[in-house]
Amino acid sequence: MTIGPRVRERRVALGLSQERLAAEAGLTWSAVQRLEAGKVADPHYSTLSGIAHVLGTTVAELVGEEEPALPLDEAPETGPSVPPLPKVSLAALSPEELEIRLFGKAAREGEELAPLLAVEAADQLVHDVRAERDDLENWLKAYAGAPSEEKMRARLDNTRAEASLAWARLYYLVLLDYWSKLADPRDVPFKGVRQIVSESEEAQGLMRAIKRYQDELRRLATGRAG
């Protein structure tokens, strides 16, 4: 049985609709539909991780494999397989901090926003946030392939990376909207982060994922403190 049928079988067993699974996993309905239909050959680890979390299972079970384990005689002599977390700057900003960089102030409902940046500077921000997104995705791939013991030690970093990746993906949507309106001026208003979220199903899914990861970070932090 491939990934799609496994996801569908477990979802149906739990009485969840595709829409409900998508919402709780921070995905779009079409992403879940395509996955279950077998139209996604190699789903990203973060996608499977969100689905596994909602379905109460593991990524390894969804893909039908055992957790990767490294034989003792093949263990690396020095250094962990999980690399240090990539440094991010844009993905670490709050929505208000990003808006201040773009408009000189935090966005308020009903207030017109005037851009501060030139098109070249906005284009650079789009490039930068895309690079942060790619770095985080590559880190998550490295984490997914690490031995189980190292994954356990790096669980907190994994959740931090997932949260940062969701922010990077959200801010990519925001910055792309900002840049496009500078590059192709037209009589349409600029939007703050919350307005983008309110109007985009994809952005709403990312915000749900961010909340889930933030809750998990608090849970893990509390567990370590205890």
C-alpha positions as CSV (number, residue, x, y, z in Angstrom):
1,M,0.0,0.0,0.0
2,T,1.4,3.4,-1.0
3,I,1.3,6.7,1.0
4,G,-2.0,8.0,-0.4
5,P,-4.1,4.9,0.5
6,R,-2.6,4.8,4.0
7,V,-3.5,8.4,4.6
8,R,-7.0,7.8,3.3
9,E,-7.5,4.6,5.3
10,R,-6.4,6.2,8.6
11,R,-8.4,9.4,7.9
12,V,-11.6,7.4,7.2
13,A,-11.0,5.3,10.3
14,L,-10.8,8.4,12.4
15,G,-14.0,9.9,10.8
16,L,-12.2,12.9,9.4
17,S,-13.1,14.6,6.1
18,Q,-10.3,15.6,3.7
19,E,-11.2,19.2,4.5
20,R,-10.8,18.7,8.2
21,L,-7.5,16.9,7.8
22,A,-6.2,19.7,5.6
23,A,-7.3,22.4,8.0
24,E,-5.7,20.7,11.1
25,A,-2.5,19.8,9.2
26,G,-2.1,23.4,7.9
27,L,-2.6,22.3,4.3
28,T,-5.0,23.1,1.4
29,W,-7.8,20.7,0.7
30,S,-6.4,20.1,-2.8
31,A,-3.0,19.1,-1.4
32,V,-4.7,16.3,0.7
33,Q,-6.9,15.3,-2.3
34,R,-3.9,15.0,-4.6
35,L,-1.8,13.0,-2.0
36,E,-4.6,10.5,-1.4
37,A,-5.2,10.1,-5.2
38,G,-1.5,9.3,-5.6
39,K,-0.8,12.4,-7.7
40,V,2.1,13.5,-5.5
41,A,5.1,11.2,-6.1
42,D,7.4,12.5,-3.4
43,P,5.5,14.5,-0.7
44,H,7.6,16.8,1.4
45,Y,8.5,15.6,4.9
46,S,6.9,18.6,6.5
47,T,3.6,17.8,4.7
48,L,3.7,14.2,5.9
49,S,4.7,15.4,9.4
50,G,1.6,17.6,9.7
51,I,-0.7,14.8,8.4
52,A,0.9,12.2,10.7
53,H,0.4,14.6,13.7
54,V,-3.3,14.9,13.0
55,L,-3.8,11.2,12.3
56,G,-1.9,10.2,15.5
57,T,0.8,8.3,13.7
58,T,4.3,8.7,12.4
59,V,5.8,9.6,9.1
60,A,7.6,6.2,9.0
61,E,4.2,4.4,9.3
62,L,2.7,6.6,6.6
63,V,5.5,5.7,4.1
64,G,5.5,2.1,5.2
65,E,9.0,2.0,6.5
66,E,10.8,1.5,9.7
67,E,12.4,4.5,11.3
68,P,16.0,4.8,9.9
69,A,18.5,3.2,12.2
70,L,22.3,3.4,11.6
71,P,24.3,0.3,12.5
72,L,26.8,0.9,15.3
73,D,29.7,0.0,13.0
74,E,28.5,2.6,10.5
75,A,28.0,5.4,13.0
76,P,29.8,8.6,12.2
77,E,33.0,9.0,14.3
78,T,32.5,12.7,15.0
79,G,29.6,15.1,14.8
80,P,25.8,14.5,14.6
81,S,24.0,13.7,11.4
82,V,21.5,16.5,12.2
83,P,23.1,19.8,11.2
84,P,22.8,23.0,13.2
85,L,19.6,24.9,12.5
86,P,19.9,27.4,9.6
87,K,19.9,31.0,10.7
88,V,16.8,33.0,9.6
89,S,16.1,36.7,9.9
90,L,12.9,37.3,7.9
91,A,11.2,34.1,9.2
92,A,12.0,35.2,12.7
93,L,10.0,38.5,12.4
94,S,6.6,39.0,13.9
95,P,3.9,40.2,11.4
96,E,4.1,43.7,12.9
97,E,7.9,43.8,12.5
98,L,7.7,42.7,8.8
99,E,5.0,45.3,8.2
100,I,7.2,48.0,9.7
101,R,9.9,47.1,7.3
102,L,7.5,47.3,4.4
103,F,5.3,50.2,5.3
104,G,7.0,52.0,8.2
105,K,4.2,50.9,10.6
106,A,2.1,48.0,11.6
107,A,-1.0,47.5,9.5
108,R,-4.4,48.5,11.0
109,E,-7.7,47.3,9.7
110,G,-9.1,49.8,7.1
111,E,-6.0,51.9,7.0
112,E,-4.3,52.5,3.6
113,L,-0.7,51.3,3.4
114,A,2.0,53.1,1.5
115,P,5.1,51.1,0.5
116,L,8.6,52.2,1.8
117,L,10.7,50.1,-0.5
118,A,11.7,50.3,-4.1
119,V,11.1,47.4,-6.4
120,E,14.7,46.2,-6.3
121,A,14.7,46.1,-2.5
122,A,11.4,44.2,-2.5
123,D,12.8,41.8,-5.0
124,Q,15.8,41.1,-2.7
125,L,13.4,40.4,0.2
126,V,11.5,37.9,-1.9
127,H,14.9,36.2,-2.8
128,D,16.0,36.2,0.8
129,V,12.8,34.7,2.2
130,R,12.8,32.0,-0.5
131,A,16.4,31.2,0.4
132,E,15.4,30.8,4.1
133,R,12.5,28.6,3.0
134,D,14.9,26.4,1.0
135,D,17.5,26.2,3.8
136,L,14.8,25.1,6.3
137,E,13.4,22.5,3.9
138,N,16.9,21.1,3.4
139,W,17.4,20.9,7.2
140,L,14.2,19.0,7.6
141,K,15.3,16.5,5.0
142,A,18.6,16.0,6.9
143,Y,16.6,15.6,10.1
144,A,14.3,13.0,8.5
145,G,17.3,10.9,7.4
146,A,19.1,11.0,10.8
147,P,19.3,8.1,13.2
148,S,16.4,7.8,15.6
149,E,18.5,8.7,18.7
150,E,19.6,11.9,17.1
151,K,16.1,12.7,16.0
152,M,14.9,12.4,19.6
153,R,17.7,14.8,20.8
154,A,16.8,17.3,18.1
155,R,13.0,17.2,18.5
156,L,12.9,20.8,19.8
157,D,15.0,22.0,16.8
158,N,12.7,20.1,14.5
159,T,9.6,21.9,15.7
160,R,11.5,25.2,15.6
161,A,12.4,24.5,12.0
162,E,8.8,23.5,11.1
163,A,7.5,26.7,12.7
164,S,10.1,28.9,10.9
165,L,9.3,27.2,7.6
166,A,5.7,28.0,8.0
167,W,6.5,31.6,8.7
168,A,8.9,31.7,5.7
169,R,6.2,30.3,3.4
170,L,3.7,32.8,4.7
171,Y,6.0,35.8,4.4
172,Y,6.9,34.6,0.8
173,L,3.2,35.1,-0.1
174,V,3.2,38.5,1.6
175,L,6.4,39.7,0.0
176,L,5.5,38.4,-3.5
177,D,2.2,40.3,-3.3
178,Y,4.1,43.5,-2.2
179,W,6.8,43.1,-4.9
180,S,4.3,42.4,-7.7
181,K,2.4,45.6,-6.9
182,L,5.6,47.6,-7.1
183,A,6.9,45.9,-10.3
184,D,3.5,46.3,-12.0
185,P,1.9,49.4,-10.5
186,R,-1.9,49.4,-10.5
187,D,-4.8,50.9,-8.6
188,V,-5.0,48.2,-5.9
189,P,-4.2,48.6,-2.3
190,F,-1.2,47.1,-0.5
191,K,-2.0,44.5,2.1
192,G,-0.7,43.7,5.5
193,V,0.0,40.2,6.8
194,R,-3.4,39.7,8.4
195,Q,-5.3,40.8,5.3
196,I,-3.3,38.4,3.2
197,V,-4.2,35.6,5.7
198,S,-7.9,36.6,5.7
199,E,-8.1,36.4,1.9
200,S,-5.9,33.3,1.2
201,E,-6.7,29.7,2.0
202,E,-3.1,28.8,1.7
203,A,-2.1,31.5,4.1
204,Q,-4.8,30.5,6.6
205,G,-3.4,26.9,6.5
206,L,0.0,28.2,7.2
207,M,-1.2,30.2,10.2
208,R,-2.9,27.1,11.6
209,A,0.3,25.2,11.2
210,I,2.2,28.0,12.9
211,K,-0.2,27.9,15.9
212,R,0.2,24.1,16.1
213,Y,4.0,24.4,16.1
214,Q,4.0,27.2,18.7
215,D,1.8,25.0,21.0
216,E,4.2,22.1,20.5
217,L,7.2,24.4,21.3
218,R,5.6,25.5,24.5
219,R,4.8,21.9,25.4
220,L,8.4,20.7,24.7
221,A,9.9,23.7,26.5
222,T,7.7,23.0,29.6
223,G,8.7,19.3,29.5
224,R,12.4,20.3,29.5
225,A,11.9,22.8,32.2
226,G,10.2,20.1,34.4
